Amino acid sequence: MTDVNTALPPALHRALELLTDPPANPDVSKGYLALLQADQVQDHGLPKNTGAIQAAWASPVGSMIYDNTQAVVRRLATAWQQPTDWLNIPHGGTALDVGSGPGNVTASLGRAVGQDGLAVGVDISEPMLARAVRAAAGPQVGFLRADAQRLPLADATVDAVVSIAVLQLIPDPAAALAEMSRVLRPGGRLAVMVPTAGPAARFWRMLPNTGAYAFGEDEIGDILEDHGFVSVRTKTLGTIQWVRGKRG
């Protein structure tokens, strides 16, 4: 175990210490810590990422299209509000990016925590993780392949959580939000951004097997308050909605 750990990149070595059930032989052959295998069946009673959109994003071509689309969305969203500005991440702290995609937001969290901190990106898509590793991995930035509906981190292990333009693609977003709450330390802050369908949300929800979810105006905020968050604020600009809160 000691030899395996000393071979790990520094960020992933530290990330292992946060896991509920750290693997005895960590698989980091692709530059990220693989906690789900390519052919692993999710058997923990939660919906699988099997919608048409998830299937497309899992392919190399789909991930490239998604990367380019998300890059535009993320630039627009963060031009309006940088999540790190509000998260108040302590120097040397630990920050989590759920649905890290190409890793640009994770990299910004890495800069916020400083050289003594840790920024962890979690994604389920192998092509996305490959892009993130090439673009953003570093001494304080590491990536895990895991399911947002069942985060592998232990309770109360991170100081801040961010999830940008991905919650709408998770089959059970309420389960993912519950997991973000579980791993966040008391007093820690969370910022979530999702595209919103606005008045068309009801129609969008009726479309079968799209793999994407349309949130109601106060839906995310209500879920967070149910999990003990305080100072919950929701702000909508066009088709983008930010929700933030503090773990009570």
N, C-alpha and C positions, 0 to 999 in steps of 0.2 A: 504493500500500500504506500509506503514511504517513497519508493522509487517512482511509482506512477504519479504521485502528487508532485514530486520535484520536477517532473517533465511537463507539467501543466503550465500554460501561460499564466502570468501572475493574477490577472483578473479572474480567470476561471478557477484557479486555486482558491481564491478568496470566496468565490461564489459557492464552491462546494460546502463551505462551512455554514452556509445559510439554508441548505437543503434539509427537508424533513427526513429524507431517506437517501443519503448520498451513495452513489454506486461504488462498489468495491474496485471496479476497473473502469474508470471514466473513459468514454469514447469521445475524444476530441480530434479525431482524424481529419475532420473537415473544417477545423478552426473554431467550431462551437461545441458546446457540451450537449451531446445527443441524449436526451432523456426519453424520447419516443423513437422507436425504430420505424423504418419506412413502411413495413408491413404490419405494424402493431395495430390491433383492434382495440378501440376504446371500450373498456368493459366496466366502467365505473358509473353506469346509469345515466350519463349525460348525453345530450344530442351530439351526433358526429358532424364534422365539417364535410358534409356530403352534398351541399347545394351546388347548383350549376356554376355560380360565381367562384366558390371555393375550389371546385375542380379545375376551372380555368386558371386560377392564380397558382395552383400547384404545379403547373407545367412551366418549363423554361421560357417559352414564348409568352405565356400569360403573365408570368412574373415580371417580364421586361415591360409589357404594356402597363401592368399594374404599377410598377415602379415609376414609370413616366407620369402616369395619371396622378398617383399619390404625391409625387414631387410637386406638381402644380398645386394640388389641394393643400399640402403642408406649407408651401411657401405663402399661399394666400392666408391660411389660418394663422401662421406664426407672424406674418407681417402685421396682423391686427393685434395679436397678443402672444408674447413669448411665454410658454408655460413656466419656464425657469424663473421668470420675474416674480411670480406669485408663490411658487412652491416653497420658497425660503429654505432651500436645502442647506443643511449645515456643512461647513468645510470638513472634509473627512467623513461625511455621511454616506448613506447608501440610497441610491435612487433606482427605481424600476420603471422600465418602458414596456408596457404590455401591448403586444402586436407591433413589434419594433420595425417591421418592414425593412427598408433599405438601410436603416441604422442612423439616419441623420439626426433624429431627435435624441437617440441614445448617446450619440457623440456630444450633443449639447449638454446633456446631463453629466457626462464625464467631465466636461470643462467646469461645470458648476460644483461638483464634489471636490475637485482638485486632486492633486497627485496622491493624497492619502485616502481618498474616497473610492467608491465603487459604483459604477453604473451598469446595470444588467438589462439587456434586452431579451424579451421572450417572444418567440414566434413559432408557428407550427409549420410554416412553409420552408422546405429545404432550399429551393432556389432563392427565396428572399434572404434567408440566413447566409447563404453563400455570398450574396451581394453585400450584406451588412458587414460580414467579416472582412471582405476586401476593402470596404470603404471606411470602416469606423473602429474595428477592434484595436485595442491598445492596452497599455499597462493597467489602466483603471476602467476599461470598457470591455465587457465580455457578453457573449450571447448564448442562450439556452434554447434548445428545441423542446417545447413543452406546450401543453394545452392551457389556454387562458382560463378555461372553465375548471381547471384543477391545477393551480399553480404549485410547483414543487417546493416552494419556499416554506420555511417554518413560520409559525405565528409571530407577528410583531417583529419582523426582521428588517424592515426598510423604513426610511425617513420620508420618502416621497414617492408617489406613483403618478405616472402620466400614461394616457392612452389616446393616441391621435388617429382619427379617421379609420378605426378598425372595429370598434365595438358593434357597429351595424352588421358586420360580417360574421359575428360569432353566433352559433345556433341558439345558445341560451345566454343572452347578455346579462340577465339578472344574476346568473351563477358566476359569471366573470366579475361582476361588480362586487359580489359577496366575497370572492377570493381576494380582490384588491383590498377590501376592507380588512380581511383576516390578516394579511401579511403586513399591513401598515401599522406602525407604532402609534400609541395614543399621542395625539397632538400633531401627528404627521398630516401632510396635505396631499390632496389628489386633484388632478385636473384631467378632464375628459373632453375630447372634441369629437363630434359626429356630424356628418351631413344630415340634414333633416328634410323630409319631403314636404313639410308645411301642410297646407290644406289637402294635399294629395296623399297624405300618410294613410288614410283609411283605404283608399283605392290600392295603394302599393301593397298593403298587408294582405289583400285578397288575391294577389298573384301567386300561383302555386310554384313551390320548389325553386324560387329565385336564389335562395341562400343569403338574401339581404333583408335586414329588418329596418322598419321605419319607426322612429320613436315619437311618442306624443310630446307635447310641449314641456310638461313637468315630469315626465316619466322617470328619467334618470335621477333627477333631484329627489323624487319621492322614494326611490329605491335606496339612495344613499342615506336619507334620513331614517329609513327603517333599519339601517345598519349602524346607527349611532353617530352619523356625521352631523356636525353643527356648522353654522355659517355657510350653508349651502346656497350658492348663487348660480342662476342660469341666465345666460346672455345669448341672444340669437342675432346674427347678422346675415341677412339674406337666407341662404340655404346652409349656413354653418351655425352650429350650436355649441357653446362652451358651457360646461358645468364644472364647478369646483366646490370643494368642501374640506373641512378639517375633521380628522378622526377624533371623536370625543373620548 
